[in-house]
Every structure is written in C-alpha cells, then in structure tokens.
C-alpha cells in the first residue's frame, strides 16, 4: 500500500473503522444553516491523504458500503501483521511472554503496533479499549520530528482519557506496568478469578479490565523487572512490546518491509510498518473520533461569530427543471439507475459505467481521464485503469443510444479545451442537479409559499445516499454532503410549517432523523417544538432516542447544549398574572 511501509488488511480495516466513526461524529456535530448550500462539493475527507488508499482497502475488506451508521471493527483486535497463509495476527494472541522488535523495521513496526492497539475498540465502550503505556522520548521518536504529541491532554501525560499513558522515562514506565500488574492480581484474588479473561466474561461486577500494552525501548537495567511483568502476560492481559533485543522475551528481526525472521518459532511472517506521518495521522483521527463529553452547539444561542462560507469553489450546476425533456434520466441519489421513456436501462451496462456516471454527476464541469481512472480504479495500473474508463464510457454511449433510439447524442461529451469528459445536460437529466436547482430556487424565493414548494420538491428528489451500494471511499464524502443538504431542507420546511402546522413540522424533522439518526441539531429542533406545544413526555422520548443512537458511537452521549435544550422545554411555564376583578 502507498504508505511509508506495509499495512496488513486488519490494520487497514481498523483505520477504516476509525474513519467511519469520525465521519459519524462530524455528522453528529454538523449544524443546519440557511440558506441551504446548493453545491456538488463533497465534505472534506477525514483521512490524511497518505492513508486514503489504506482506508479504501480497509472498507472493502469489511464489505462496507453506504453511510456506516453502526461501524464495526476488524475481526482481530490489535492486528499487527500476517502469519502463515496470510492469516491476520493479533498482538494479544502471540505466544510467549511478549514481543521484542529488532532490526531496520523495528521502529516502523512499533508505530504500527501503537496504531493498531489504539484503533482497536474504537466503536466499543470505554472499558473495552486497550491501554498503552510508553515514554515521552519514545513517542517523540515514533512521531515526526518536532511534531506535537497529538491527542495528549493539556498536562501532556495522557492521550484520550487514559488510553495512551505517557511516562517520564523507561523506569517510570516499567514502574507503571508493575503497579498495573499488582492491581490486576489483587483484583483477581478479590473476585476469585484466575485470569483477566475469566473476569471480563463475568457479569456480576463492574471491574472490566482492558488489554494493557507496555511499549518501551530495550534496557538491560530494567530487564529483570520487565521479565517479571512479562511472566503474567497471559493471566493479566499485560503485553510488553520492546524495541530492541531483550533476553527472556521472544525477539523477531524485522526487515524494512516488515518481513520477520526469528530464531524461535513465531507465528508472525510479516509485521505492519508505517511512517511517522502516518502514525500522527492515525492519532489525529482518533483524537477527533472517540467519544468524550462535549459542550456542543445550542440551537437557541446566537452564534459567537458569523459562520464562514467554504472557500472551496463549487462547480456550476446545470439548471435542470423536472420537465422530462431529456432523453435519459440518471438517478444517483440512492442506487445508481438509468431510465428512458421506455423504462430502466440495464442490459449491456458495465458495473464501472454506473460508478463513472455517478462521479460525472458529482462533477458537472467534468473529469479528465486520469482523474476518472484514479477515482474509479485506484488499485489498478494507471494505463490499465485508463483503458477501463474508456471502455466504460464507450459502452455507456452505445447502450444509451440503443435504448433511446437516437444515434447522434454522445450523452458523455468530451471537451477538447479542458480535456474533460462530462455529462451532456441537454440529453441527461440528473436527480442531483434537479435537487440542487430546487434548493437554489428556495433560497431565492420571494415568499414562504414559493420557498416551501421548492423545498418539498428538493426533498422528494432525494432518494437516498449518493451512489448507494458502491464501495469507493470518495462516494461516502459526497453522500455526506448531499445528505446534509437534505437535512437542512427538512429543517427549513419545519421552520416554515411550525407556526400553523406544528405536527407537520415535527413530521418533517422526524423524516430527517431517519436519514441521519445522529445529527444532534435535528433532535434539538424536535424537542423545541414539543416544548412549545407543552408535550414534556415527547421531549423526554426524543432525548432518550438520541441517547440510544449515540451509544452506538463508542458510548457517546448528547452534548451539554442538547441537554440544556431539553431542560428548557421541561421547565414549567411561568403562570400568567391575572388582574383581580
């Protein structure tokens, strides 16, 4: 993979899971502002460019498509590499007393071990997520030179709660591991359990213990203490990982590409290896993705400063009314389909043709062959990918001509000036363009009646997530943008309807919640209407539903702002004073 090293499918899947959670957290925090943006521009990707391809491979490994409302991680926790036959190997399942890494690939492998361990359990509850203890000097060695230790708390000692514990030096780190060993042994004795695994399998206590990883550099001075900790590895779920050879711990020689050799039997054949920038990218993603208490944004509070519009210029969208004049109707909101006056067009279409049509719909100004090839076939040799794109375009033209009975239209036209292929808006009607046209009409309407009609048309045109069912990572970020535009449409519909039809306003917002069950502002808006209608039970039900939906995001909870909105709606209305007769 095109990172600085080699990444196993398990680690790629773990990174993809973190990216999915990060996208959901962004959707949760997204605000619904007016006028509604009418643009084909996608949401910014949450993954650093160097990890984008890794994420894409991880998504496909997990068979993940669509919105990823409930992301699930890889089957193997802390996936650090491959064994015989390509089987994924977990750090926690290694035999022996721990793992010592030696050789040119030791440090890159240690980075991957840290990334895999911290990414494990990102979608689980806090008590199931592994903990890593390391030193400040080693963390600085693993990260880019001069880079801040991303994710550390203001005191510079812990990362994301207590998941990455940074100690002053190796002696302090070993002492911390010894204290953890003693604490866990006492806990087992108190609760009459033999191992941490046995303890965690029980349901009669609240003392679940996560895996604990000690990541330090080899030192002869503390070798005896380290071996004592390592003796309890299996029983106490303590996992020493040492950079450098250390007597008493299984040592593997790691080449620069992650290939492993060992004098002792070892199931690992190749370890994942990543660069410093890639590790920093993973830590940054985890910092933003994992659940923590949040202030949030209160819908009733005036903004501290005007929201800044995106500086990224959007491509002009062809104005397309729904008059049925085009020869072909392309739907990309939902599963990609193509129809003509005689019905659906499917016979003869290649699978790549549908993805190409979706990408061109998202780029009305067109894409070059190289851009199409990179997006549609990222794992394929460039020349082969370009040939496939040409075949997809040629096939699409031939099938559409046959289906419509018109031999002259190109449907996908080539602009020699720009070197781009684009959809012909005269012959291809696109539901996305029609939706954005309706949104723009609503934004510029002179009165609420006209705006409401255009907003309803835009809502009707949204048939689901963009290119639903396609597994390319870029599809998700386009889908997020268009879904958010639709949420804003429904929120504006509710604002127009509420004065005279509050129940219809709630119904519009409930429809939006079905499209995005984690957006907090939608719930705030629903609770506010119920509060104005003096429905405290409905307010409580709405808050509970949000709590249940967010619990799937690694134990996330409603923000303080959302709880304040609920509290205001539940306060008894002040009695009105009456004049005495």
Buried (B, 14 or more C-beta within 10 A) or exposed (E): BEBBBBBBBBBBBBBBBBBBBBBBBBBBBBBBBEEBBBBBBBBEBBBBEBBBBBBBBBBBBBEBBBBBBEBEBBEBBBBBBBBEEEEBBBBBEBEBBBBBBBBEBBBBBBBBBBBBBBBBBBBBEBEBBBBBBBBBBBBBBBBBEEBEBBBBEEEEBBBBBBBBBBBEBBBBBBBBBBEBBEEBBEBBEEEEBEBBBEBBEEEEEEBBBBBBBBBBBBBEEBBEBBBBBBBBBBBBBBBBBBBBBBEBBBBBBBBBEBBBEBEEEBBBBBBBBBBBBBBBBBBBBBBBBBBEEBEBBBBEEEEEEEEEEEEEEBBEBBEBEBEEEBBBBBBBBBBBBBBBEEEEBEEEBBEBBBBBBBBBBBBBBBBBBEBBBBBBBBEBEEEEBBBBBBEBBEBBBEBBBEBBEBEEBBBBBEEEEEEBBBBBBEBBBBBBBBBBBBBBBBBEBEEBEEBBBBBBBBBEBBBBBBBBEBBBBBBBBBBBBBBBBBBBBBBBBBBBBBEEEBEBBBBBBBBBBEBBBBBBBBBBBBBBBBBEBEBBEBBBBBBEBBBEBBEBBBBBBBBEBBBBBBEBBBEEEEEEEEEEE
